[in-house]
Amino acid sequence: MKKLSLALLASVVLLAGCAPEVGSKKWCEQMDTKAKGDWTANEAKDYAKHCILRSDD
C-alpha cells in the first residue's frame, strides 16, 4: 500500500511539472481553450491579470 501511495504521489508531482507557468503565453492560450465554466476563481483572476491586462505585448 505504501508503494502505491508513493507511486501515485510521484506521478502527480511529475504531471504538475508539465503545466505551463501561470501568466505565460502558453498558459494564456491553454486557458483560452478551456471552458470558462471550468475556471476556478484564482484562474479567472490570473487570466485577467496576465492575459487581458498584460502590458508587455
LUMFI-313304 format. One record per residue (C-alpha): residue number from 1; residue in three letters; x, y, z. Coordinates in steps of 0.02 Angstrom, whole numbers, plus 32768, in hexadecimal, padded with zeros to 4 digits. Layout:
BEGIN
+-----+------+------+------+------+
! seq ! type !    X !    Y !    Z !
+-----+------+------+------+------+
! NUM !  ala !    X !    Y !    Z !
...
+-----+------+------+------+------+
***
This chain:
BEGIN
+-----+------+------+------+------+
! seq ! type !    X !    Y !    Z !
+-----+------+------+------+------+
!   1 !  met ! 8000 ! 8000 ! 8000 !
!   2 !  lys ! 8090 ! 8075 ! 8027 !
!   3 !  lys ! 80DE ! 8057 ! 7F7D !
!   4 !  leu ! 803A ! 807D ! 7F26 !
!   5 !  ser ! 8027 ! 8120 ! 7F86 !
!   6 !  leu ! 80D9 ! 8151 ! 7F5E !
!   7 !  ala ! 80C2 ! 8128 ! 7EA6 !
!   8 !  leu ! 8021 ! 818D ! 7E9F !
!   9 !  leu ! 8074 ! 8222 ! 7EF4 !
!  10 !  ala ! 8108 ! 821A ! 7E7D !
!  11 !  ser ! 8097 ! 8217 ! 7DE4 !
!  12 !  val ! 8034 ! 82AD ! 7E22 !
!  13 !  val ! 80D5 ! 830F ! 7E3F !
!  14 !  leu ! 8116 ! 82E3 ! 7D92 !
!  15 !  leu ! 8073 ! 8314 ! 7D3D !
!  16 !  ala ! 806B ! 83B9 ! 7D9B !
!  17 !  gly ! 8119 ! 83E1 ! 7D5D !
!  18 !  cys ! 80DB ! 83DA ! 7CA9 !
!  19 !  ala ! 805C ! 8465 ! 7CBB !
!  20 !  pro ! 808E ! 850E ! 7C73 !
!  21 !  glu ! 80BA ! 8599 ! 7CEC !
!  22 !  val ! 8026 ! 8605 ! 7D1E !
!  23 !  gly ! 8029 ! 86A5 ! 7CB9 !
!  24 !  ser ! 8094 ! 8662 ! 7C2C !
!  25 !  lys ! 8059 ! 8672 ! 7B78 !
!  26 !  lys ! 8040 ! 85B5 ! 7B6F !
!  27 !  trp ! 7FD8 ! 85B9 ! 7C0F !
!  28 !  cys ! 7F6A ! 8644 ! 7BC8 !
!  29 !  glu ! 7F50 ! 85DE ! 7B28 !
!  30 !  gln ! 7F25 ! 8545 ! 7B90 !
!  31 !  met ! 7EA6 ! 85A9 ! 7BF4 !
!  32 !  asp ! 7E59 ! 85EA ! 7B52 !
!  33 !  thr ! 7E30 ! 8537 ! 7B20 !
!  34 !  lys ! 7DEC ! 8506 ! 7BCB !
!  35 !  ala ! 7D31 ! 851E ! 7BE7 !
!  36 !  lys ! 7D14 ! 85BD ! 7C4D !
!  37 !  gly ! 7C9D ! 855F ! 7CBF !
!  38 !  asp ! 7D2B ! 84EB ! 7CF3 !
!  39 !  trp ! 7D9D ! 8579 ! 7D2E !
!  40 !  thr ! 7DBE ! 8590 ! 7DE6 !
!  41 !  ala ! 7DB4 ! 863C ! 7E35 !
!  42 !  asn ! 7E72 ! 8643 ! 7E3E !
!  43 !  glu ! 7E84 ! 8613 ! 7D87 !
!  44 !  ala ! 7E0A ! 869C ! 7D54 !
!  45 !  lys ! 7E69 ! 871C ! 7DBC !
!  46 !  asp ! 7F11 ! 86E5 ! 7D75 !
!  47 !  tyr ! 7ECC ! 86E4 ! 7CC3 !
!  48 !  ala ! 7E8E ! 8797 ! 7CD6 !
!  49 !  lys ! 7F32 ! 87CE ! 7D24 !
!  50 !  his ! 7FAA ! 8777 ! 7CAE !
!  51 !  cys ! 7F4C ! 8760 ! 7C0A !
!  52 !  ile ! 7ED2 ! 87F1 ! 7BFA !
!  53 !  leu ! 7F2C ! 887B ! 7C58 !
!  54 !  arg ! 7FD9 ! 8849 ! 7C1A !
!  55 !  ser ! 803F ! 88E3 ! 7BEE !
!  56 !  asp ! 80DC ! 8891 ! 7BA7 !
!  57 !  asp ! 8091 ! 8862 ! 7AFD !
+-----+------+------+------+------+
***
